[in-house]
Amino acid sequence: MAEGLYGELAVVSGSCHPQLANEICDYLRIRPTPMRIRKFPNENIFVQIKQSVRGKDVFLIQPLGRPVNDMVMELLIAIDALHRDSAGRITAVVPYYAYGRTDKKDQPRVPITARLLADLITVAGADRFLTIDLHAGQIQGFFTIPTDELTARYLFIDYVRTNQLTDHAVVVSPDVGAVRRARDFAHRINLPLAIIEKRRSLDGHKTEMYNLIGDVAGMTCMLIDDEIDTAGTLTQAAYFLKEAGATDIIAFATHAVFSDPAAERLGDAPIDRLVVTNSLPIPPEKRQRIGDKLDVLSVGPLLGETIRRIHLGVSVGAMFQQ
């Protein structure tokens, strides 16, 4: 690949998701720069770049998966190591941004950890930040360095069109917080929108009450969200839609966090297809528990093309003008 504005291209991977890093390197037709990562008996993390990156345009691939706090520290330490080797530019590629739900002070005496993490990444020495589908759009503003937020929406749209899933279909937001994402998805594939409203009863005797805004009877329902953690909201929504007369249920989510007991819930729920991306690694035992209904789409080409454009100084936004 041609040398960019910040020197030769280099891709380095943390320990969270080396398979994704390899997919990105395959797309770019380069070899990953080797990096040694180890944990001492006292649980301190040590990182060493095994080849010089002096003057290079370095992209560090590290989703913040399990164990989350180890992956955060590994990211920060690796950025510092790259900075001290005089990399020309360091871009932190974090497909899944942990602590994204702690994005505002909604209770007394609580932190805004999403902002704290942004500050840590910046202070560590990152010059640029690249991610996919943040939990809340305002997190972009927590960074004082250039930030690119990609979306998996177009991968899902291609999936829907390729599999011809739009007949007698409706897009459903599993809760009010996901309405904007679901509405945009519905608009782009020209389908109606329904919303599940969940609230606590005023008498406190019933913790959750559901109300459906829209019609789903006899329809294929497409649930859309940014991540699946314990899968409580998603599976409850699936059961509710079945009771409301939905025929088939297809769930889309960018980040397969799959905290326990998500795999068990998803495997048992009346969900016909579950479509996620590989922004996070999915353990084989969880794939097996969920079963054949799970489809995993790769974000490797998406990240690879974005990295190529950033490296060459070409517009990233032009990728999504459709």
C-alpha positions in Angstrom: 0.0 0.0 0.0 1.2 3.5 -0.7 2.7 5.5 2.1 0.2 7.9 3.7 0.6 11.3 5.3 2.0 9.8 8.5 4.4 7.3 7.1 4.1 3.6 6.3 0.9 1.7 7.4 1.2 -0.6 10.4 -1.5 -2.6 12.2 -0.9 -3.9 15.8 -3.3 -6.1 17.8 -4.0 -6.4 21.4 -5.0 -9.7 22.9 -8.8 -9.3 22.9 -9.6 -10.1 19.3 -6.5 -11.2 17.2 -8.8 -12.9 14.7 -10.5 -9.6 13.8 -7.1 -8.0 13.5 -6.0 -10.7 11.0 -9.1 -10.1 8.9 -8.3 -6.4 8.8 -4.7 -7.2 7.7 -5.9 -9.7 5.1 -8.1 -6.9 3.6 -5.2 -4.5 3.6 -2.8 -7.2 2.4 -0.3 -6.5 5.1 1.2 -8.5 8.0 0.3 -7.4 11.6 3.2 -5.9 13.5 4.0 -8.4 16.3 3.5 -7.3 19.9 4.3 -9.2 23.1 1.8 -9.0 25.9 2.2 -10.8 29.2 0.9 -10.5 32.7 3.3 -10.7 35.7 2.5 -12.8 38.8 1.4 -9.5 40.5 -1.1 -9.0 37.6 0.8 -6.1 36.1 0.5 -6.0 32.3 3.7 -5.8 30.2 3.6 -4.8 26.5 6.5 -4.8 24.0 6.4 -3.9 20.3 8.5 -6.5 18.5 9.3 -4.3 15.5 10.1 -0.7 15.2 7.1 1.6 14.3 9.1 4.8 14.3 7.5 7.3 11.9 4.7 4.9 11.0 1.0 5.3 10.8 -0.1 2.8 13.4 -3.6 1.4 13.9 -4.0 -0.5 17.2 -6.9 -3.0 17.2 -8.4 -3.6 20.6 -12.1 -4.1 21.4 -12.8 -3.7 25.1 -14.1 -7.2 25.7 -13.6 -9.6 28.6 -11.8 -9.2 30.9 -12.8 -5.6 30.4 -10.5 -3.8 32.8 -7.5 -5.9 31.6 -8.3 -5.0 28.0 -8.6 -1.3 28.9 -5.2 -1.3 30.6 -3.7 -3.3 27.8 -5.0 -0.7 25.3 -3.5 2.2 27.3 -0.2 0.6 27.9 0.1 -0.4 24.2 -0.6 3.2 23.2 2.1 4.4 25.5 4.6 1.9 24.1 3.8 3.0 20.5 4.1 6.6 21.5 7.5 6.0 23.1 8.7 4.3 20.0 8.0 7.6 18.1 5.1 6.3 15.9 4.1 8.9 13.4 0.4 8.7 14.3 -1.5 6.3 16.6 -5.1 5.5 15.9 -6.9 3.5 18.6 -9.3 1.1 16.8 -11.8 0.1 19.5 -14.8 -1.6 17.7 -16.6 -2.1 21.0 -16.3 0.8 23.5 -16.8 -0.5 27.1 -18.4 1.7 29.8 -20.5 3.3 27.0 -23.6 3.1 29.1 -22.1 5.3 31.8 -22.4 8.4 29.6 -24.2 10.8 31.9 -24.8 11.7 35.5 -28.3 10.3 36.0 -28.0 9.6 39.7 -26.4 11.5 42.6 -22.7 11.0 43.2 -21.9 8.8 40.1 -19.1 9.0 37.5 -19.3 9.6 33.8 -16.9 6.7 33.0 -17.3 6.9 29.3 -15.8 10.4 29.4 -13.0 9.2 31.8 -12.0 6.4 29.5 -11.9 8.9 26.5 -9.6 11.1 28.5 -7.3 8.1 29.4 -7.0 7.1 25.8 -6.1 10.6 24.8 -3.6 11.2 27.6 -2.0 7.8 26.8 -1.0 9.2 23.4 -3.6 8.3 20.9 -3.9 10.8 18.0 -7.2 9.4 16.6 -10.1 7.2 17.7 -12.1 4.7 15.6 -15.1 2.8 16.8 -18.4 1.1 15.7 -21.9 2.0 17.0 -21.4 3.8 20.3 -24.1 3.3 22.8 -24.8 7.0 22.7 -23.8 9.5 20.1 -22.7 12.1 22.5 -19.7 10.0 23.5 -18.0 11.2 20.3 -17.9 14.6 22.0 -16.0 13.2 25.0 -12.9 12.9 22.8 -10.7 15.9 22.0 -8.9 14.0 19.2 -10.5 13.2 15.8 -13.1 10.5 16.1 -14.7 8.3 13.5 -17.8 6.3 14.5 -18.7 3.6 12.0 -22.0 1.8 11.9 -22.9 -1.8 11.2 -26.3 -0.7 9.9 -25.3 -1.1 6.3 -24.1 -4.7 6.9 -27.6 -5.4 8.3 -29.3 -3.7 5.4 -27.3 -5.8 2.9 -28.3 -8.9 5.0 -32.0 -8.1 4.8 -31.9 -7.4 1.1 -29.8 -10.4 0.2 -32.1 -12.7 2.2 -35.2 -11.0 0.9 -36.7 -10.4 4.4 -38.8 -7.3 3.7 -42.1 -9.0 2.8 -44.8 -8.5 5.5 -42.1 -7.1 7.8 -41.9 -4.4 10.4 -38.9 -2.9 12.3 -39.3 -2.9 16.0 -37.5 -0.9 18.7 -37.2 -3.1 21.8 -37.4 -0.1 24.1 -37.8 3.7 23.8 -34.0 4.2 24.1 -33.4 2.4 20.8 -36.1 4.3 18.8 -33.7 6.6 16.8 -31.6 3.6 15.6 -34.7 1.6 14.7 -36.4 4.5 13.0 -33.3 5.1 10.8 -33.1 1.4 9.9 -36.8 1.2 9.0 -36.4 4.3 6.8 -33.5 2.9 4.9 -35.2 -0.4 4.0 -38.6 1.3 3.6 -40.5 -0.6 6.3 -42.9 0.6 9.0 -41.8 1.1 12.6 -43.2 -0.3 15.8 -42.1 0.5 19.3 -42.3 -1.5 22.5 -42.8 0.8 25.5 -41.7 -0.7 28.9 -42.5 1.0 32.2 -43.0 0.3 35.9 -46.6 0.3 37.1 -47.6 3.2 39.4 -48.7 0.9 42.2 -45.4 -0.8 42.3 -47.0 -4.3 42.3 -46.0 -5.0 38.7 -42.5 -4.1 37.8 -42.9 -4.0 34.1 -45.8 -3.1 31.8 -45.6 -3.3 28.0 -47.4 -1.2 25.4 -47.0 -1.7 21.7 -47.0 1.3 19.4 -47.7 -0.1 16.0 -49.0 -3.3 14.4 -47.1 -6.6 14.3 -49.8 -9.2 13.9 -49.0 -11.6 11.0 -45.7 -9.7 10.4 -42.0 -10.6 10.5 -40.5 -8.4 13.2 -37.0 -7.1 13.0 -35.7 -6.1 16.4 -32.7 -3.7 16.2 -30.3 -2.6 19.0 -26.7 -1.6 19.5 -25.6 -4.4 21.8 -26.8 -7.5 23.6 -25.6 -7.8 27.2 -27.6 -10.2 29.3 -30.3 -10.3 26.6 -33.1 -9.6 29.1 -34.7 -6.7 27.1 -34.3 -8.5 23.8 -35.8 -11.8 24.8 -38.6 -10.2 26.8 -39.4 -8.2 23.6 -39.4 -11.4 21.5 -41.9 -13.1 23.9 -44.1 -10.0 23.9 -44.1 -9.8 20.1 -45.1 -13.4 19.8 -48.0 -12.8 22.1 -49.0 -9.8 19.9 -49.2 -12.1 16.9 -45.8 -11.8 15.2 -45.0 -14.7 12.9 -41.2 -14.5 12.8 -38.7 -12.6 14.8 -35.2 -11.5 13.5 -32.9 -9.7 16.0 -30.0 -7.4 14.9 -27.4 -6.1 17.2 -23.9 -4.8 16.5 -22.1 -5.9 19.7 -22.5 -9.5 21.0 -21.4 -8.9 24.6 -23.4 -12.0 25.7 -22.9 -11.7 29.5 -24.4 -14.7 31.4 -27.2 -15.8 31.0 -27.5 -14.3 27.5 -26.7 -17.5 25.6 -29.3 -19.5 27.5 -31.9 -16.8 27.1 -31.3 -16.4 23.4 -31.2 -20.1 22.8 -34.6 -20.6 24.4 -36.3 -17.4 23.1 -38.7 -17.4 20.2 -36.1 -15.7 17.9 -35.8 -17.2 14.5 -32.6 -15.4 13.5 -30.1 -13.5 15.6 -27.7 -11.4 13.5 -24.6 -9.8 15.2 -21.1 -8.7 14.1 -17.7 -9.9 15.2 -16.8 -6.6 16.9 -16.3 -8.8 19.9 -15.1 -12.4 20.0 -17.9 -14.9 20.7 -16.8 -18.0 22.7 -17.6 -21.3 21.0 -19.7 -22.6 23.9 -22.0 -19.6 23.6 -22.3 -20.0 19.9 -23.2 -23.6 20.5 -25.8 -22.8 23.2 -27.5 -20.2 20.9 -27.5 -22.6 18.0 -28.1 -22.3 14.3 -30.2 -19.2 14.6 -27.0 -17.2 15.2 -25.4 -15.4 12.1 -22.2 -13.5 12.6 -21.2 -10.8 10.1 -17.6 -9.7 9.8 -16.7 -6.0 10.4 -13.1 -6.8 9.2 -13.6 -5.4 5.6 -15.5 -2.3 7.0 -12.6 -1.5 9.4 -10.0 -2.4 6.8 -11.5 0.0 4.2 -11.8 2.7 6.8 -8.2 2.3 7.9 -7.1 2.4 4.3 -9.0 5.7 3.8 -7.7 7.3 7.0 -4.2 6.3 6.1 -4.4 7.8 2.6 -6.3 10.9 3.7 -9.5 9.9 1.8 -13.0 10.6 2.9 -14.5 8.1 5.3 -18.0 9.5 5.1 -18.2 8.8 1.4 -18.4 5.1 2.2 -21.9 5.6 3.7 -23.5 7.9 1.1 -26.3 5.6 0.0 
